[in-house]
């Protein structure tokens, strides 16, 4: 049983690592996009607040 597991690991090892790299990159990229969108939303909100504050002065 151990021998069969080892043989399967040897055969599919490159595919498993390639899959982990792909999943890892997409997760990091998605996270970076979300941070960027939050930053843009924050800046737009602040700009609108400052604009409204300038009109009220």
mmJSON file of the N, C-alpha and C atoms, coordinates in Angstrom:
{"data_MODEL":{"atom_site":{
"group_PDB":["ATOM","ATOM","ATOM","ATOM","ATOM","ATOM","ATOM","ATOM","ATOM","ATOM","ATOM","ATOM","ATOM","ATOM","ATOM","ATOM","ATOM","ATOM","ATOM","ATOM","ATOM","ATOM","ATOM","ATOM","ATOM","ATOM","ATOM","ATOM","ATOM","ATOM","ATOM","ATOM","ATOM","ATOM","ATOM","ATOM","ATOM","ATOM","ATOM","ATOM","ATOM","ATOM","ATOM","ATOM","ATOM","ATOM","ATOM","ATOM","ATOM","ATOM","ATOM","ATOM","ATOM","ATOM","ATOM","ATOM","ATOM","ATOM","ATOM","ATOM","ATOM","ATOM","ATOM","ATOM","ATOM","ATOM","ATOM","ATOM","ATOM","ATOM","ATOM","ATOM","ATOM","ATOM","ATOM","ATOM","ATOM","ATOM","ATOM","ATOM","ATOM","ATOM","ATOM","ATOM","ATOM","ATOM","ATOM","ATOM","ATOM","ATOM","ATOM","ATOM","ATOM","ATOM","ATOM","ATOM","ATOM","ATOM","ATOM","ATOM","ATOM","ATOM","ATOM","ATOM","ATOM","ATOM","ATOM","ATOM","ATOM","ATOM","ATOM","ATOM","ATOM","ATOM","ATOM","ATOM","ATOM","ATOM","ATOM","ATOM","ATOM","ATOM","ATOM","ATOM","ATOM","ATOM","ATOM","ATOM","ATOM","ATOM","ATOM","ATOM","ATOM","ATOM","ATOM","ATOM","ATOM","ATOM","ATOM","ATOM","ATOM","ATOM","ATOM","ATOM","ATOM","ATOM","ATOM","ATOM","ATOM","ATOM","ATOM","ATOM","ATOM","ATOM","ATOM","ATOM","ATOM","ATOM","ATOM","ATOM","ATOM","ATOM","ATOM","ATOM","ATOM","ATOM","ATOM","ATOM","ATOM","ATOM","ATOM"],
"id":[1,2,3,4,5,6,7,8,9,10,11,12,13,14,15,16,17,18,19,20,21,22,23,24,25,26,27,28,29,30,31,32,33,34,35,36,37,38,39,40,41,42,43,44,45,46,47,48,49,50,51,52,53,54,55,56,57,58,59,60,61,62,63,64,65,66,67,68,69,70,71,72,73,74,75,76,77,78,79,80,81,82,83,84,85,86,87,88,89,90,91,92,93,94,95,96,97,98,99,100,101,102,103,104,105,106,107,108,109,110,111,112,113,114,115,116,117,118,119,120,121,122,123,124,125,126,127,128,129,130,131,132,133,134,135,136,137,138,139,140,141,142,143,144,145,146,147,148,149,150,151,152,153,154,155,156,157,158,159,160,161,162,163,164,165,166,167,168,169,170,171],
"type_symbol":["N","C","C","N","C","C","N","C","C","N","C","C","N","C","C","N","C","C","N","C","C","N","C","C","N","C","C","N","C","C","N","C","C","N","C","C","N","C","C","N","C","C","N","C","C","N","C","C","N","C","C","N","C","C","N","C","C","N","C","C","N","C","C","N","C","C","N","C","C","N","C","C","N","C","C","N","C","C","N","C","C","N","C","C","N","C","C","N","C","C","N","C","C","N","C","C","N","C","C","N","C","C","N","C","C","N","C","C","N","C","C","N","C","C","N","C","C","N","C","C","N","C","C","N","C","C","N","C","C","N","C","C","N","C","C","N","C","C","N","C","C","N","C","C","N","C","C","N","C","C","N","C","C","N","C","C","N","C","C","N","C","C","N","C","C","N","C","C","N","C","C"],
"label_atom_id":["N","CA","C","N","CA","C","N","CA","C","N","CA","C","N","CA","C","N","CA","C","N","CA","C","N","CA","C","N","CA","C","N","CA","C","N","CA","C","N","CA","C","N","CA","C","N","CA","C","N","CA","C","N","CA","C","N","CA","C","N","CA","C","N","CA","C","N","CA","C","N","CA","C","N","CA","C","N","CA","C","N","CA","C","N","CA","C","N","CA","C","N","CA","C","N","CA","C","N","CA","C","N","CA","C","N","CA","C","N","CA","C","N","CA","C","N","CA","C","N","CA","C","N","CA","C","N","CA","C","N","CA","C","N","CA","C","N","CA","C","N","CA","C","N","CA","C","N","CA","C","N","CA","C","N","CA","C","N","CA","C","N","CA","C","N","CA","C","N","CA","C","N","CA","C","N","CA","C","N","CA","C","N","CA","C","N","CA","C","N","CA","C","N","CA","C","N","CA","C"],
"label_alt_id":[null,null,null,null,null,null,null,null,null,null,null,null,null,null,null,null,null,null,null,null,null,null,null,null,null,null,null,null,null,null,null,null,null,null,null,null,null,null,null,null,null,null,null,null,null,null,null,null,null,null,null,null,null,null,null,null,null,null,null,null,null,null,null,null,null,null,null,null,null,null,null,null,null,null,null,null,null,null,null,null,null,null,null,null,null,null,null,null,null,null,null,null,null,null,null,null,null,null,null,null,null,null,null,null,null,null,null,null,null,null,null,null,null,null,null,null,null,null,null,null,null,null,null,null,null,null,null,null,null,null,null,null,null,null,null,null,null,null,null,null,null,null,null,null,null,null,null,null,null,null,null,null,null,null,null,null,null,null,null,null,null,null,null,null,null,null,null,null,null,null,null],
"label_comp_id":["UNK","UNK","UNK","UNK","UNK","UNK","UNK","UNK","UNK","UNK","UNK","UNK","UNK","UNK","UNK","UNK","UNK","UNK","UNK","UNK","UNK","UNK","UNK","UNK","UNK","UNK","UNK","UNK","UNK","UNK","UNK","UNK","UNK","UNK","UNK","UNK","UNK","UNK","UNK","UNK","UNK","UNK","UNK","UNK","UNK","UNK","UNK","UNK","UNK","UNK","UNK","UNK","UNK","UNK","UNK","UNK","UNK","UNK","UNK","UNK","UNK","UNK","UNK","UNK","UNK","UNK","UNK","UNK","UNK","UNK","UNK","UNK","UNK","UNK","UNK","UNK","UNK","UNK","UNK","UNK","UNK","UNK","UNK","UNK","UNK","UNK","UNK","UNK","UNK","UNK","UNK","UNK","UNK","UNK","UNK","UNK","UNK","UNK","UNK","UNK","UNK","UNK","UNK","UNK","UNK","UNK","UNK","UNK","UNK","UNK","UNK","UNK","UNK","UNK","UNK","UNK","UNK","UNK","UNK","UNK","UNK","UNK","UNK","UNK","UNK","UNK","UNK","UNK","UNK","UNK","UNK","UNK","UNK","UNK","UNK","UNK","UNK","UNK","UNK","UNK","UNK","UNK","UNK","UNK","UNK","UNK","UNK","UNK","UNK","UNK","UNK","UNK","UNK","UNK","UNK","UNK","UNK","UNK","UNK","UNK","UNK","UNK","UNK","UNK","UNK","UNK","UNK","UNK","UNK","UNK","UNK"],
"label_asym_id":["A","A","A","A","A","A","A","A","A","A","A","A","A","A","A","A","A","A","A","A","A","A","A","A","A","A","A","A","A","A","A","A","A","A","A","A","A","A","A","A","A","A","A","A","A","A","A","A","A","A","A","A","A","A","A","A","A","A","A","A","A","A","A","A","A","A","A","A","A","A","A","A","A","A","A","A","A","A","A","A","A","A","A","A","A","A","A","A","A","A","A","A","A","A","A","A","A","A","A","A","A","A","A","A","A","A","A","A","A","A","A","A","A","A","A","A","A","A","A","A","A","A","A","A","A","A","A","A","A","A","A","A","A","A","A","A","A","A","A","A","A","A","A","A","A","A","A","A","A","A","A","A","A","A","A","A","A","A","A","A","A","A","A","A","A","A","A","A","A","A","A"],
"label_entity_id":["1","1","1","1","1","1","1","1","1","1","1","1","1","1","1","1","1","1","1","1","1","1","1","1","1","1","1","1","1","1","1","1","1","1","1","1","1","1","1","1","1","1","1","1","1","1","1","1","1","1","1","1","1","1","1","1","1","1","1","1","1","1","1","1","1","1","1","1","1","1","1","1","1","1","1","1","1","1","1","1","1","1","1","1","1","1","1","1","1","1","1","1","1","1","1","1","1","1","1","1","1","1","1","1","1","1","1","1","1","1","1","1","1","1","1","1","1","1","1","1","1","1","1","1","1","1","1","1","1","1","1","1","1","1","1","1","1","1","1","1","1","1","1","1","1","1","1","1","1","1","1","1","1","1","1","1","1","1","1","1","1","1","1","1","1","1","1","1","1","1","1"],
"label_seq_id":[1,1,1,2,2,2,3,3,3,4,4,4,5,5,5,6,6,6,7,7,7,8,8,8,9,9,9,10,10,10,11,11,11,12,12,12,13,13,13,14,14,14,15,15,15,16,16,16,17,17,17,18,18,18,19,19,19,20,20,20,21,21,21,22,22,22,23,23,23,24,24,24,25,25,25,26,26,26,27,27,27,28,28,28,29,29,29,30,30,30,31,31,31,32,32,32,33,33,33,34,34,34,35,35,35,36,36,36,37,37,37,38,38,38,39,39,39,40,40,40,41,41,41,42,42,42,43,43,43,44,44,44,45,45,45,46,46,46,47,47,47,48,48,48,49,49,49,50,50,50,51,51,51,52,52,52,53,53,53,54,54,54,55,55,55,56,56,56,57,57,57],
"pdbx_PDB_ins_code":[null,null,null,null,null,null,null,null,null,null,null,null,null,null,null,null,null,null,null,null,null,null,null,null,null,null,null,null,null,null,null,null,null,null,null,null,null,null,null,null,null,null,null,null,null,null,null,null,null,null,null,null,null,null,null,null,null,null,null,null,null,null,null,null,null,null,null,null,null,null,null,null,null,null,null,null,null,null,null,null,null,null,null,null,null,null,null,null,null,null,null,null,null,null,null,null,null,null,null,null,null,null,null,null,null,null,null,null,null,null,null,null,null,null,null,null,null,null,null,null,null,null,null,null,null,null,null,null,null,null,null,null,null,null,null,null,null,null,null,null,null,null,null,null,null,null,null,null,null,null,null,null,null,null,null,null,null,null,null,null,null,null,null,null,null,null,null,null,null,null,null],
"Cartn_x":[0.832,0.0,0.865,1.902,2.801,3.518,3.909,4.616,3.731,2.457,1.52,1.374,1.251,1.145,2.379,3.551,4.796,4.881,4.477,4.501,3.541,2.368,1.417,1.971,2.608,3.21,4.298,5.137,6.211,5.637,4.567,3.978,3.261,2.505,1.648,2.212,3.393,4.022,4.094,4.568,4.627,3.252,2.259,0.912,0.327,0.597,0.085,0.709,2.029,2.692,2.269,2.075,1.617,0.223,-0.62,-1.967,-1.913,-1.06,-0.919,-0.407,0.545,1.06,-0.032,-0.821,-1.895,-2.931,-3.338,-4.334,-3.765,-2.525,-1.898,-1.805,-1.442,-1.33,-2.674,-3.681,-4.987,-5.557,-5.318,-5.822,-5.127,-3.826,-3.089,-3.516,-3.669,-4.081,-5.478,-6.397,-7.745,-7.707,-6.884,-6.771,-6.226,-5.218,-4.645,-5.659,-6.478,-7.515,-8.524,-8.912,-9.871,-9.307,-8.034,-7.418,-7.412,-7.083,-7.078,-8.453,-9.472,-10.827,-11.238,-10.857,-11.183,-10.473,-9.246,-8.502,-9.143,-9.57,-10.227,-11.543,-12.31,-13.582,-13.348,-12.348,-12.022,-11.658,-10.84,-10.42,-11.594,-12.473,-13.64,-14.551,-14.741,-15.581,-14.98,-13.68,-13.016,-13.083,-12.905,-12.98,-14.374,-15.4,-16.763,-17.014,-16.507,-16.668,-15.974,-14.756,-14.031,-14.729,-15.258,-15.985,-17.214,-17.97,-19.165,-18.791,-17.708,-17.246,-16.847,-16.221,-15.817,-17.015,-18.093,-19.307,-20.012,-19.894,-20.602,-19.836,-18.609,-17.818,-18.14],
"Cartn_y":[-1.205,0.0,1.254,1.27,2.416,2.573,1.454,1.496,2.113,1.749,2.3,3.802,4.232,5.661,6.417,5.838,6.466,6.576,5.546,5.557,6.616,6.722,7.751,9.151,9.322,10.617,10.971,10.005,10.244,10.62,10.002,10.248,11.598,11.943,13.128,14.335,14.197,15.279,16.587,16.604,17.873,18.504,17.69,18.21,18.815,18.166,18.659,20.012,20.115,21.386,22.479,22.139,23.122,23.625,22.734,23.131,24.061,23.724,24.582,25.963,26.026,27.327,28.135,27.482,28.179,28.707,27.879,28.287,29.397,29.273,30.287,31.631,31.645,32.904,33.559,32.786,33.395,33.961,33.29,33.782,35.085,35.136,36.353,37.475,37.169,38.19,38.709,37.83,38.253,39.143,38.774,39.557,40.942,41.027,42.313,43.179,42.594,43.352,43.894,43.085,43.544,44.703,44.639,45.728,46.991,46.841,47.988,48.612,47.782,48.305,49.01,48.478,49.14,50.475,50.529,51.777,52.817,52.403,53.323,53.81,52.89,53.267,54.233,53.978,54.864,56.253,56.308,57.6,58.362,57.669,58.333,58.888,58.116,58.565,59.803,59.756,60.904,62.126,61.924,63.042,63.662,62.831,63.346,64.111,63.596,64.294,65.657,65.69,66.95,67.922,67.422,68.264,68.872,68.044,68.54,69.522,69.246,70.139,71.489,71.479,72.72,73.538,72.89,73.618,74.234,73.614,74.093,75.207,75.455,76.481,77.868],
"Cartn_z":[0.0,0.0,0.0,0.823,0.874,-0.469,-1.046,-2.324,-3.409,-3.428,-4.417,-4.205,-2.965,-2.663,-3.117,-2.871,-3.288,-4.814,-5.502,-6.966,-7.517,-6.918,-7.35,-7.093,-5.931,-5.617,-6.624,-6.955,-7.914,-9.291,-9.663,-10.987,-11.064,-10.024,-10.073,-9.328,-8.765,-8.017,-8.821,-10.057,-10.799,-11.021,-11.232,-11.453,-10.182,-9.075,-7.795,-7.473,-7.609,-7.326,-8.298,-9.553,-10.533,-10.153,-9.703,-9.292,-8.078,-7.088,-5.915,-6.299,-7.215,-7.65,-8.338,-9.167,-9.874,-8.888,-7.955,-6.96,-6.086,-5.688,-4.843,-5.526,-6.797,-7.534,-7.722,-8.069,-8.302,-7.01,-5.897,-4.625,-4.262,-4.443,-4.136,-5.067,-6.336,-7.298,-6.963,-6.622,-6.254,-5.022,-4.054,-2.825,-3.13,-4.018,-4.368,-5.1,-5.938,-6.643,-5.639,-4.662,-3.67,-2.856,-2.495,-1.76,-2.61,-3.887,-4.789,-4.919,-5.031,-5.142,-3.862,-2.722,-1.468,-1.373,-1.82,-1.779,-2.691,-3.861,-4.789,-4.202,-3.629,-3.016,-1.862,-1.056,0.065,-0.45,-1.48,-2.012,-2.622,-3.328,-3.898,-2.806,-1.758,-0.648,0.005,0.249,0.866,-0.042,-1.335,-2.274,-2.261,-2.218,-2.168,-0.875,0.236,1.51,1.49,0.96,0.89,-0.058,-1.141,-2.093,-1.427,-0.719,-0.048,1.072,1.76,2.815,2.222,1.077,0.403,-0.038,-0.449,-0.848,0.344,1.52,2.718,3.428,3.093,3.8,3.351],
"occupancy":[1.0,1.0,1.0,1.0,1.0,1.0,1.0,1.0,1.0,1.0,1.0,1.0,1.0,1.0,1.0,1.0,1.0,1.0,1.0,1.0,1.0,1.0,1.0,1.0,1.0,1.0,1.0,1.0,1.0,1.0,1.0,1.0,1.0,1.0,1.0,1.0,1.0,1.0,1.0,1.0,1.0,1.0,1.0,1.0,1.0,1.0,1.0,1.0,1.0,1.0,1.0,1.0,1.0,1.0,1.0,1.0,1.0,1.0,1.0,1.0,1.0,1.0,1.0,1.0,1.0,1.0,1.0,1.0,1.0,1.0,1.0,1.0,1.0,1.0,1.0,1.0,1.0,1.0,1.0,1.0,1.0,1.0,1.0,1.0,1.0,1.0,1.0,1.0,1.0,1.0,1.0,1.0,1.0,1.0,1.0,1.0,1.0,1.0,1.0,1.0,1.0,1.0,1.0,1.0,1.0,1.0,1.0,1.0,1.0,1.0,1.0,1.0,1.0,1.0,1.0,1.0,1.0,1.0,1.0,1.0,1.0,1.0,1.0,1.0,1.0,1.0,1.0,1.0,1.0,1.0,1.0,1.0,1.0,1.0,1.0,1.0,1.0,1.0,1.0,1.0,1.0,1.0,1.0,1.0,1.0,1.0,1.0,1.0,1.0,1.0,1.0,1.0,1.0,1.0,1.0,1.0,1.0,1.0,1.0,1.0,1.0,1.0,1.0,1.0,1.0,1.0,1.0,1.0,1.0,1.0,1.0],
"B_iso_or_equiv":[0.0,0.0,0.0,0.0,0.0,0.0,0.0,0.0,0.0,0.0,0.0,0.0,0.0,0.0,0.0,0.0,0.0,0.0,0.0,0.0,0.0,0.0,0.0,0.0,0.0,0.0,0.0,0.0,0.0,0.0,0.0,0.0,0.0,0.0,0.0,0.0,0.0,0.0,0.0,0.0,0.0,0.0,0.0,0.0,0.0,0.0,0.0,0.0,0.0,0.0,0.0,0.0,0.0,0.0,0.0,0.0,0.0,0.0,0.0,0.0,0.0,0.0,0.0,0.0,0.0,0.0,0.0,0.0,0.0,0.0,0.0,0.0,0.0,0.0,0.0,0.0,0.0,0.0,0.0,0.0,0.0,0.0,0.0,0.0,0.0,0.0,0.0,0.0,0.0,0.0,0.0,0.0,0.0,0.0,0.0,0.0,0.0,0.0,0.0,0.0,0.0,0.0,0.0,0.0,0.0,0.0,0.0,0.0,0.0,0.0,0.0,0.0,0.0,0.0,0.0,0.0,0.0,0.0,0.0,0.0,0.0,0.0,0.0,0.0,0.0,0.0,0.0,0.0,0.0,0.0,0.0,0.0,0.0,0.0,0.0,0.0,0.0,0.0,0.0,0.0,0.0,0.0,0.0,0.0,0.0,0.0,0.0,0.0,0.0,0.0,0.0,0.0,0.0,0.0,0.0,0.0,0.0,0.0,0.0,0.0,0.0,0.0,0.0,0.0,0.0,0.0,0.0,0.0,0.0,0.0,0.0],
"pdbx_formal_charge":[null,null,null,null,null,null,null,null,null,null,null,null,null,null,null,null,null,null,null,null,null,null,null,null,null,null,null,null,null,null,null,null,null,null,null,null,null,null,null,null,null,null,null,null,null,null,null,null,null,null,null,null,null,null,null,null,null,null,null,null,null,null,null,null,null,null,null,null,null,null,null,null,null,null,null,null,null,null,null,null,null,null,null,null,null,null,null,null,null,null,null,null,null,null,null,null,null,null,null,null,null,null,null,null,null,null,null,null,null,null,null,null,null,null,null,null,null,null,null,null,null,null,null,null,null,null,null,null,null,null,null,null,null,null,null,null,null,null,null,null,null,null,null,null,null,null,null,null,null,null,null,null,null,null,null,null,null,null,null,null,null,null,null,null,null,null,null,null,null,null,null],
"auth_seq_id":[1,1,1,2,2,2,3,3,3,4,4,4,5,5,5,6,6,6,7,7,7,8,8,8,9,9,9,10,10,10,11,11,11,12,12,12,13,13,13,14,14,14,15,15,15,16,16,16,17,17,17,18,18,18,19,19,19,20,20,20,21,21,21,22,22,22,23,23,23,24,24,24,25,25,25,26,26,26,27,27,27,28,28,28,29,29,29,30,30,30,31,31,31,32,32,32,33,33,33,34,34,34,35,35,35,36,36,36,37,37,37,38,38,38,39,39,39,40,40,40,41,41,41,42,42,42,43,43,43,44,44,44,45,45,45,46,46,46,47,47,47,48,48,48,49,49,49,50,50,50,51,51,51,52,52,52,53,53,53,54,54,54,55,55,55,56,56,56,57,57,57],
"auth_comp_id":["UNK","UNK","UNK","UNK","UNK","UNK","UNK","UNK","UNK","UNK","UNK","UNK","UNK","UNK","UNK","UNK","UNK","UNK","UNK","UNK","UNK","UNK","UNK","UNK","UNK","UNK","UNK","UNK","UNK","UNK","UNK","UNK","UNK","UNK","UNK","UNK","UNK","UNK","UNK","UNK","UNK","UNK","UNK","UNK","UNK","UNK","UNK","UNK","UNK","UNK","UNK","UNK","UNK","UNK","UNK","UNK","UNK","UNK","UNK","UNK","UNK","UNK","UNK","UNK","UNK","UNK","UNK","UNK","UNK","UNK","UNK","UNK","UNK","UNK","UNK","UNK","UNK","UNK","UNK","UNK","UNK","UNK","UNK","UNK","UNK","UNK","UNK","UNK","UNK","UNK","UNK","UNK","UNK","UNK","UNK","UNK","UNK","UNK","UNK","UNK","UNK","UNK","UNK","UNK","UNK","UNK","UNK","UNK","UNK","UNK","UNK","UNK","UNK","UNK","UNK","UNK","UNK","UNK","UNK","UNK","UNK","UNK","UNK","UNK","UNK","UNK","UNK","UNK","UNK","UNK","UNK","UNK","UNK","UNK","UNK","UNK","UNK","UNK","UNK","UNK","UNK","UNK","UNK","UNK","UNK","UNK","UNK","UNK","UNK","UNK","UNK","UNK","UNK","UNK","UNK","UNK","UNK","UNK","UNK","UNK","UNK","UNK","UNK","UNK","UNK","UNK","UNK","UNK","UNK","UNK","UNK"],
"auth_asym_id":["A","A","A","A","A","A","A","A","A","A","A","A","A","A","A","A","A","A","A","A","A","A","A","A","A","A","A","A","A","A","A","A","A","A","A","A","A","A","A","A","A","A","A","A","A","A","A","A","A","A","A","A","A","A","A","A","A","A","A","A","A","A","A","A","A","A","A","A","A","A","A","A","A","A","A","A","A","A","A","A","A","A","A","A","A","A","A","A","A","A","A","A","A","A","A","A","A","A","A","A","A","A","A","A","A","A","A","A","A","A","A","A","A","A","A","A","A","A","A","A","A","A","A","A","A","A","A","A","A","A","A","A","A","A","A","A","A","A","A","A","A","A","A","A","A","A","A","A","A","A","A","A","A","A","A","A","A","A","A","A","A","A","A","A","A","A","A","A","A","A","A"],
"auth_atom_id":["N","CA","C","N","CA","C","N","CA","C","N","CA","C","N","CA","C","N","CA","C","N","CA","C","N","CA","C","N","CA","C","N","CA","C","N","CA","C","N","CA","C","N","CA","C","N","CA","C","N","CA","C","N","CA","C","N","CA","C","N","CA","C","N","CA","C","N","CA","C","N","CA","C","N","CA","C","N","CA","C","N","CA","C","N","CA","C","N","CA","C","N","CA","C","N","CA","C","N","CA","C","N","CA","C","N","CA","C","N","CA","C","N","CA","C","N","CA","C","N","CA","C","N","CA","C","N","CA","C","N","CA","C","N","CA","C","N","CA","C","N","CA","C","N","CA","C","N","CA","C","N","CA","C","N","CA","C","N","CA","C","N","CA","C","N","CA","C","N","CA","C","N","CA","C","N","CA","C","N","CA","C","N","CA","C","N","CA","C","N","CA","C","N","CA","C","N","CA","C"],
"pdbx_PDB_model_num":[1,1,1,1,1,1,1,1,1,1,1,1,1,1,1,1,1,1,1,1,1,1,1,1,1,1,1,1,1,1,1,1,1,1,1,1,1,1,1,1,1,1,1,1,1,1,1,1,1,1,1,1,1,1,1,1,1,1,1,1,1,1,1,1,1,1,1,1,1,1,1,1,1,1,1,1,1,1,1,1,1,1,1,1,1,1,1,1,1,1,1,1,1,1,1,1,1,1,1,1,1,1,1,1,1,1,1,1,1,1,1,1,1,1,1,1,1,1,1,1,1,1,1,1,1,1,1,1,1,1,1,1,1,1,1,1,1,1,1,1,1,1,1,1,1,1,1,1,1,1,1,1,1,1,1,1,1,1,1,1,1,1,1,1,1,1,1,1,1,1,1]
}}}
